Amino acid sequence: MDHPPHDQALRRTVAIVAVLNLGYFGIEFAVALAIGSVSLFADSVDFLEDASINLLILAALGWGPRMRARVGMVLAGIILVPGLATLWTAWEKFWEPVAPDPVPLTLAGAGALIVNLTCAFLLARYRHHSGSLTKAAFLSARNDAIANVAIVGAGLVTAATLSAWPDLIVGLAIAAMNADAAREVWEAAREEHRAETSEA
């Protein structure tokens, strides 16, 4: 089945973004476990979630508008998963507030920022194409870039204070951002589904 050039370009972009997210998930997850960082753990799981979203988008681009809207609703739920995992990790860290090593925390956060800025740049031109699907991918990359700036800041503050709280606070903030992104994607998908149903 042939696809329009615009769709082919979108498919290539989504595939590249999926590979970038999956690759950096492994790096950041390993660092998070090694230094006991809540914010890196949250962000690494978020990279895995982003890879999943983009792979789902790749599959769903060939589907009709109603099915894409339904997939958008599922993606809204997927976006919440890293936030729930972060809350559990943060709860454990709250009772044993040991500061992570600030150097790998800062470097890993900076690397994640580069990856997410690249993904956001690649997806920016497609964020209004295919409705909630590409909106989900763009919002995830954009939010992750903002979160990475906060992670780098947490690393610098941790280096100065040797406190576990900057890392913990940023991890919880990432969970809150994911919840808001899930709300936006859900609303966009629901609106698409409602519009498609009313036209049927």
Backbone as CSV, one residue per row, in Angstrom:
resi,resn,N_x,N_y,N_z,CA_x,CA_y,CA_z,C_x,C_y,C_z
1,MET,0.839,-1.198,0.000,0.000,0.000,0.000,0.876,1.250,0.000
2,ASP,0.652,2.149,-0.999,1.450,3.365,-1.100,0.898,4.440,-0.187
3,HIS,1.779,5.257,0.364,1.384,6.353,1.240,1.828,7.661,0.615
4,PRO,1.072,8.755,0.860,1.493,10.068,0.361,2.872,10.417,0.893
5,PRO,3.623,11.265,0.162,4.976,11.642,0.611,4.998,12.205,2.022
6,HIS,3.962,12.985,2.384,3.913,13.575,3.731,3.821,12.483,4.787
7,ASP,2.973,11.458,4.517,2.847,10.347,5.460,4.137,9.541,5.546
8,GLN,4.810,9.365,4.415,6.074,8.625,4.427,7.118,9.366,5.260
9,ALA,7.166,10.692,5.135,8.102,11.490,5.928,7.763,11.392,7.408
10,LEU,6.471,11.423,7.728,6.046,11.302,9.122,6.430,9.939,9.685
11,ARG,6.230,8.893,8.890,6.594,7.549,9.340,8.093,7.449,9.633
12,ARG,8.913,8.009,8.745,10.365,7.986,8.980,10.716,8.740,10.254
13,THR,10.085,9.892,10.445,10.366,10.707,11.631,9.986,9.973,12.904
14,VAL,8.793,9.383,12.908,8.312,8.658,14.092,9.221,7.462,14.393
15,ALA,9.682,6.776,13.348,10.584,5.632,13.552,11.906,6.082,14.171
16,ILE,12.464,7.192,13.680,13.713,7.722,14.232,13.534,8.097,15.698
17,VAL,12.430,8.770,16.000,12.159,9.194,17.379,12.010,7.982,18.295
18,ALA,11.351,6.927,17.816,11.183,5.713,18.614,12.536,5.085,18.952
19,VAL,13.425,5.011,17.965,14.755,4.419,18.183,15.568,5.263,19.168
20,LEU,15.522,6.586,19.016,16.253,7.470,19.930,15.773,7.290,21.363
21,ASN,14.454,7.227,21.549,13.896,7.063,22.892,14.249,5.716,23.508
22,LEU,14.166,4.672,22.702,14.479,3.338,23.215,15.945,3.232,23.600
23,GLY,16.816,3.813,22.770,18.243,3.766,23.063,18.611,4.496,24.338
24,TYR,18.038,5.705,24.526,18.422,6.464,25.717,17.740,5.944,26.975
25,PHE,16.619,5.239,26.811,15.997,4.583,27.967,17.000,3.677,28.661
26,GLY,17.697,2.846,27.872,18.655,1.916,28.463,19.772,2.620,29.197
27,ILE,20.269,3.711,28.614,21.355,4.465,29.244,20.896,5.093,30.553
28,GLU,19.764,5.805,30.492,19.326,6.548,31.679,18.836,5.624,32.789
29,PHE,18.197,4.522,32.414,17.721,3.570,33.416,18.897,2.966,34.179
30,ALA,19.972,2.641,33.454,21.160,2.073,34.092,21.789,3.074,35.065
31,VAL,21.873,4.334,34.659,22.436,5.367,35.538,21.545,5.574,36.752
32,ALA,20.212,5.599,36.540,19.271,5.800,37.648,19.421,4.718,38.708
33,LEU,19.540,3.466,38.268,19.706,2.363,39.218,21.048,2.445,39.930
34,ALA,22.085,2.856,39.201,23.432,2.901,39.771,23.554,3.961,40.867
35,ILE,22.876,5.114,40.698,23.042,6.202,41.670,21.807,6.424,42.541
36,GLY,20.744,5.657,42.313,19.540,5.782,43.134,18.814,7.102,42.941
37,SER,18.606,7.502,41.671,17.964,8.779,41.371,16.491,8.606,40.999
38,VAL,15.606,9.309,41.731,14.175,9.267,41.437,13.878,9.983,40.123
39,SER,14.487,11.142,39.909,14.194,11.912,38.701,14.679,11.184,37.445
40,LEU,15.857,10.569,37.506,16.342,9.819,36.348,15.510,8.570,36.108
41,PHE,15.068,7.937,37.190,14.202,6.770,37.046,12.917,7.167,36.336
42,ALA,12.305,8.270,36.791,11.072,8.746,36.174,11.290,9.065,34.705
43,ASP,12.393,9.706,34.412,12.659,10.121,33.041,13.004,8.933,32.150
44,SER,13.703,7.941,32.708,14.062,6.768,31.903,12.819,5.958,31.528
45,VAL,11.918,5.776,32.485,10.674,5.069,32.192,9.872,5.866,31.162
46,ASP,9.989,7.194,31.258,9.304,8.062,30.307,9.861,7.880,28.894
47,PHE,11.168,7.649,28.770,11.753,7.361,27.454,11.170,6.074,26.884
48,LEU,10.975,5.072,27.739,10.380,3.811,27.289,8.938,4.038,26.840
49,GLU,8.216,4.847,27.594,6.836,5.197,27.241,6.786,5.929,25.900
50,ASP,7.738,6.853,25.697,7.775,7.597,24.431,8.067,6.679,23.253
51,ALA,8.969,5.721,23.455,9.256,4.756,22.394,8.006,3.956,22.051
52,SER,7.259,3.547,23.081,6.025,2.787,22.868,4.997,3.614,22.118
53,ILE,4.845,4.880,22.515,3.885,5.765,21.851,4.216,5.902,20.366
54,ASN,5.486,6.120,20.057,5.862,6.327,18.662,5.725,5.050,17.838
55,LEU,5.970,3.903,18.444,5.760,2.644,17.731,4.274,2.408,17.466
56,LEU,3.421,2.779,18.436,1.978,2.669,18.242,1.501,3.625,17.150
57,ILE,2.069,4.822,17.151,1.716,5.799,16.118,2.088,5.252,14.746
58,LEU,3.257,4.649,14.653,3.725,4.090,13.387,2.731,3.061,12.852
59,ALA,2.195,2.242,13.764,1.216,1.231,13.358,-0.132,1.859,13.016
60,ALA,-0.523,2.884,13.779,-1.870,3.442,13.656,-2.031,4.424,12.505
61,LEU,-0.945,4.893,11.911,-1.047,5.896,10.847,-1.827,5.380,9.637
62,GLY,-1.857,4.079,9.445,-2.594,3.525,8.323,-4.056,3.282,8.625
63,TRP,-4.499,3.569,9.858,-5.868,3.306,10.254,-6.764,4.521,9.992
64,GLY,-8.067,4.320,10.099,-9.034,5.390,9.896,-9.079,6.345,11.085
65,PRO,-9.742,7.511,10.911,-9.808,8.535,11.972,-10.399,8.031,13.283
66,ARG,-11.447,7.202,13.204,-12.089,6.722,14.444,-11.138,5.824,15.232
67,MET,-10.441,4.918,14.523,-9.500,4.033,15.208,-8.326,4.830,15.767
68,ARG,-7.860,5.846,15.024,-6.767,6.680,15.527,-7.190,7.396,16.811
69,ALA,-8.437,7.845,16.857,-8.929,8.521,18.057,-8.943,7.560,19.248
70,ARG,-9.333,6.323,18.995,-9.353,5.325,20.078,-7.943,5.030,20.576
71,VAL,-7.010,4.921,19.627,-5.613,4.704,20.019,-5.100,5.885,20.825
72,GLY,-5.537,7.094,20.455,-5.151,8.289,21.209,-5.588,8.204,22.660
73,MET,-6.781,7.661,22.896,-7.268,7.500,24.270,-6.405,6.496,25.037
74,VAL,-5.996,5.430,24.355,-5.113,4.437,24.988,-3.766,5.076,25.328
75,LEU,-3.253,5.897,24.414,-1.976,6.552,24.648,-2.029,7.470,25.863
76,ALA,-3.186,8.095,26.082,-3.335,8.949,27.259,-3.102,8.139,28.535
77,GLY,-3.586,6.898,28.545,-3.356,6.028,29.698,-1.903,5.612,29.820
78,ILE,-1.262,5.363,28.666,0.149,4.963,28.677,1.020,6.070,29.267
79,ILE,0.678,7.328,28.952,1.470,8.455,29.445,1.464,8.510,30.970
80,LEU,0.390,7.999,31.586,0.295,8.037,33.050,1.195,7.010,33.735
81,VAL,1.591,5.960,33.006,2.345,4.861,33.624,3.649,5.318,34.285
82,PRO,4.490,6.124,33.589,5.722,6.564,34.256,5.460,7.352,35.532
83,GLY,4.358,8.131,35.529,4.034,8.906,36.722,3.726,8.014,37.907
84,LEU,2.996,6.928,37.669,2.666,5.998,38.749,3.918,5.289,39.262
85,ALA,4.794,4.904,38.336,6.052,4.260,38.740,6.912,5.227,39.548
86,THR,6.887,6.496,39.154,7.663,7.505,39.866,7.143,7.710,41.280
87,LEU,5.833,7.733,41.441,5.245,7.917,42.773,5.685,6.795,43.720
88,TRP,5.724,5.585,43.201,6.152,4.451,44.036,7.626,4.589,44.425
89,THR,8.456,4.946,43.446,9.889,5.130,43.713,10.122,6.284,44.685
90,ALA,9.361,7.365,44.498,9.494,8.529,45.373,9.074,8.192,46.800
91,TRP,8.040,7.395,46.938,7.574,6.986,48.272,8.668,6.226,49.015
92,GLU,9.353,5.325,48.304,10.449,4.572,48.924,11.611,5.505,49.276
93,LYS,11.897,6.450,48.373,13.010,7.383,48.589,12.711,8.345,49.740
94,PHE,11.440,8.673,49.927,11.039,9.599,50.982,11.458,9.079,52.359
95,TRP,11.386,7.771,52.531,11.726,7.180,53.826,13.222,6.915,53.976
96,GLU,13.953,7.008,52.867,15.414,6.839,52.918,16.057,7.850,51.979
97,PRO,16.052,9.144,52.383,16.496,10.231,51.491,18.019,10.336,51.354
98,VAL,18.583,9.469,50.509,20.016,9.503,50.233,20.237,10.228,48.914
99,ALA,21.109,11.220,48.923,21.352,12.016,47.715,22.059,11.184,46.652
100,PRO,21.610,11.264,45.378,22.321,10.573,44.291,23.615,11.306,43.958
101,ASP,24.530,10.616,43.289,25.779,11.235,42.853,25.448,12.345,41.848
102,PRO,25.793,13.604,42.149,25.369,14.720,41.289,25.998,14.751,39.896
103,VAL,27.210,14.209,39.745,27.872,14.279,38.431,27.161,13.421,37.384
104,PRO,26.960,12.108,37.630,26.208,11.332,36.630,24.761,11.791,36.495
105,LEU,24.170,12.317,37.576,22.802,12.847,37.505,22.736,14.000,36.506
106,THR,23.682,14.928,36.623,23.706,16.087,35.732,24.026,15.695,34.300
107,LEU,25.019,14.826,34.116,25.413,14.415,32.766,24.302,13.627,32.067
108,ALA,23.658,12.736,32.809,22.563,11.952,32.221,21.393,12.858,31.861
109,GLY,21.114,13.836,32.722,20.048,14.789,32.426,20.357,15.629,31.196
110,ALA,21.619,16.028,31.038,22.024,16.815,29.875,21.923,15.985,28.590
111,GLY,22.327,14.723,28.664,22.201,13.843,27.506,20.750,13.644,27.110
112,ALA,19.889,13.473,28.118,18.458,13.309,27.851,17.881,14.563,27.217
113,LEU,18.350,15.719,27.657,17.883,16.987,27.090,18.202,17.062,25.597
114,ILE,19.413,16.665,25.225,19.811,16.686,23.815,18.914,15.761,22.987
115,VAL,18.667,14.554,23.512,17.824,13.593,22.796,16.403,14.131,22.640
116,ASN,15.838,14.665,23.719,14.452,15.129,23.670,14.278,16.393,22.827
117,LEU,15.259,17.286,22.849,15.188,18.463,21.981,15.227,18.039,20.513
118,THR,16.049,17.038,20.213,16.113,16.508,18.853,14.766,15.929,18.439
119,CYS,14.159,15.145,19.346,12.856,14.530,19.044,11.770,15.588,18.880
120,ALA,11.757,16.579,19.774,10.748,17.640,19.695,10.892,18.419,18.389
121,PHE,12.131,18.690,17.996,12.386,19.406,16.740,11.886,18.597,15.545
122,LEU,12.157,17.285,15.558,11.725,16.428,14.459,10.198,16.351,14.361
123,LEU,9.532,16.342,15.530,8.079,16.145,15.562,7.278,17.442,15.446
124,ALA,7.926,18.589,15.645,7.204,19.869,15.718,6.360,20.126,14.469
125,ARG,6.879,19.828,13.319,6.158,20.122,12.075,4.970,19.194,11.852
126,TYR,4.910,18.089,12.609,3.823,17.121,12.435,2.822,17.117,13.589
127,ARG,2.971,18.030,14.555,2.166,17.924,15.775,0.668,18.116,15.536
128,HIS,0.259,18.697,14.399,-1.158,18.856,14.089,-1.618,17.870,13.015
129,HIS,-0.731,16.934,12.668,-1.045,15.925,11.652,-1.484,14.648,12.349
130,SER,-2.571,14.028,11.881,-3.110,12.785,12.464,-3.584,12.971,13.898
131,GLY,-4.000,14.182,14.229,-4.687,14.435,15.493,-3.919,14.092,16.746
132,SER,-4.601,13.336,17.631,-4.069,13.081,18.969,-2.811,12.231,18.951
133,LEU,-2.601,11.455,17.891,-1.444,10.565,17.858,-0.133,11.342,17.857
134,THR,0.051,12.194,16.853,1.301,12.946,16.794,1.348,14.032,17.860
135,LYS,0.183,14.487,18.311,0.163,15.440,19.425,0.732,14.778,20.675
136,ALA,0.389,13.493,20.868,0.914,12.750,22.015,2.431,12.677,21.962
137,ALA,2.968,12.379,20.790,4.421,12.251,20.648,5.113,13.591,20.860
138,PHE,4.560,14.655,20.271,5.180,15.975,20.416,5.121,16.451,21.866
139,LEU,3.966,16.290,22.524,3.838,16.718,23.920,4.817,15.973,24.824
140,SER,4.984,14.690,24.572,5.919,13.904,25.383,7.343,14.421,25.227
141,ALA,7.770,14.660,23.979,9.132,15.146,23.735,9.329,16.540,24.331
142,ARG,8.328,17.406,24.170,8.423,18.766,24.707,8.501,18.747,26.236
143,ASN,7.610,17.990,26.857,7.599,17.919,28.320,8.891,17.317,28.858
144,ASP,9.403,16.313,28.143,10.633,15.667,28.590,11.821,16.625,28.526
145,ALA,11.856,17.480,27.502,12.943,18.460,27.401,12.908,19.420,28.574
146,ILE,11.695,19.863,28.940,11.540,20.749,30.101,11.986,20.027,31.370
147,ALA,11.580,18.762,31.492,11.960,17.978,32.667,13.471,17.794,32.753
148,ASN,14.116,17.630,31.609,15.567,17.424,31.604,16.321,18.647,32.089
149,VAL,15.819,19.832,31.764,16.420,21.059,32.293,16.349,21.033,33.828
150,ALA,15.198,20.589,34.340,15.027,20.501,35.795,15.961,19.458,36.403
151,ILE,16.189,18.351,35.693,17.101,17.320,36.196,18.526,17.853,36.289
152,VAL,18.947,18.575,35.262,20.283,19.179,35.286,20.386,20.148,36.469
153,GLY,19.338,20.951,36.672,19.315,21.870,37.813,19.383,21.137,39.136
154,ALA,18.648,20.009,39.222,18.669,19.208,40.450,20.065,18.658,40.715
155,GLY,20.761,18.269,39.634,22.126,17.772,39.798,23.058,18.835,40.340
156,LEU,22.902,20.059,39.840,23.751,21.159,40.316,23.458,21.509,41.762
157,VAL,22.165,21.535,42.117,21.793,21.842,43.505,22.236,20.729,44.444
158,THR,22.117,19.480,43.972,22.564,18.343,44.785,24.062,18.415,45.044
159,ALA,24.824,18.839,44.033,26.271,18.974,44.203,26.605,20.011,45.271
160,ALA,25.781,21.061,45.341,26.043,22.137,46.300,25.547,21.812,47.701
161,THR,24.470,21.031,47.795,23.834,20.807,49.103,23.968,19.392,49.627
162,LEU,24.277,18.426,48.723,24.319,17.005,49.083,22.991,16.538,49.680
163,SER,21.896,17.129,49.201,20.560,16.787,49.668,19.856,15.901,48.647
164,ALA,19.005,14.997,49.132,18.241,14.117,48.246,16.979,14.802,47.724
165,TRP,16.597,15.924,48.329,15.306,16.537,48.015,15.195,17.128,46.614
166,PRO,16.218,17.768,46.052,16.057,18.278,44.678,15.697,17.175,43.687
167,ASP,16.369,16.042,43.773,16.091,14.909,42.892,14.674,14.399,43.094
168,LEU,14.245,14.302,44.358,12.907,13.796,44.676,11.829,14.745,44.166
169,ILE,12.031,16.045,44.374,11.047,17.047,43.944,10.906,17.054,42.420
170,VAL,12.026,16.997,41.714,11.978,16.989,40.246,11.292,15.720,39.738
171,GLY,11.555,14.597,40.375,10.889,13.350,39.987,9.381,13.454,40.106
172,LEU,8.900,14.062,41.187,7.458,14.237,41.380,6.887,15.235,40.369
173,ALA,7.678,16.264,40.038,7.230,17.241,39.043,7.076,16.589,37.668
174,ILE,7.981,15.661,37.330,7.878,14.944,36.054,6.589,14.127,36.022
175,ALA,6.243,13.511,37.148,5.002,12.744,37.221,3.791,13.649,36.986
176,ALA,3.820,14.855,37.555,2.714,15.802,37.372,2.608,16.251,35.914
177,MET,3.749,16.487,35.256,3.741,16.889,33.845,3.181,15.788,32.960
178,ASN,3.508,14.544,33.275,2.969,13.432,32.503,1.457,13.343,32.650
179,ALA,0.961,13.608,33.860,-0.485,13.567,34.098,-1.189,14.637,33.274
180,ASP,-0.598,15.837,33.192,-1.204,16.922,32.415,-1.172,16.610,30.921
181,ALA,-0.070,16.013,30.446,0.014,15.625,29.034,-1.028,14.565,28.711
182,ALA,-1.235,13.624,29.629,-2.246,12.586,29.431,-3.633,13.212,29.305
183,ARG,-3.912,14.229,30.125,-5.203,14.918,30.056,-5.395,15.581,28.697
184,GLU,-4.359,16.256,28.195,-4.464,16.944,26.906,-4.696,15.962,25.767
185,VAL,-3.979,14.850,25.779,-4.130,13.856,24.717,-5.514,13.206,24.790
186,TRP,-5.980,12.913,25.995,-7.305,12.307,26.175,-8.391,13.228,25.630
187,GLU,-8.296,14.513,25.951,-9.301,15.464,25.493,-9.296,15.587,23.968
188,ALA,-8.094,15.623,23.368,-7.996,15.715,21.908,-8.563,14.460,21.246
189,ALA,-8.245,13.294,21.785,-8.734,12.034,21.223,-10.243,11.917,21.383
190,ARG,-10.750,12.326,22.531,-12.200,12.253,22.767,-12.953,13.170,21.807
191,GLU,-12.388,14.355,21.562,-13.007,15.290,20.629,-13.015,14.721,19.213
192,GLU,-11.907,14.083,18.807,-11.843,13.451,17.493,-12.881,12.341,17.364
193,HIS,-12.981,11.531,18.408,-13.917,10.411,18.381,-15.349,10.921,18.317
194,ARG,-15.645,11.988,19.074,-16.986,12.569,19.072,-17.330,13.129,17.702
195,ALA,-16.363,13.831,17.082,-16.597,14.428,15.760,-16.813,13.336,14.715
196,GLU,-16.018,12.272,14.774,-16.137,11.190,13.807,-17.456,10.435,13.970
197,THR,-17.908,10.265,15.227,-19.155,9.566,15.505,-20.358,10.372,15.010
198,SER,-20.294,11.678,15.214,-21.402,12.538,14.801,-21.538,12.602,13.286
199,GLU,-20.421,12.376,12.556,-20.446,12.416,11.096,-20.907,11.089,10.498
200,ALA,-20.805,10.033,11.313,-21.138,8.693,10.805,-22.647,8.533,10.582
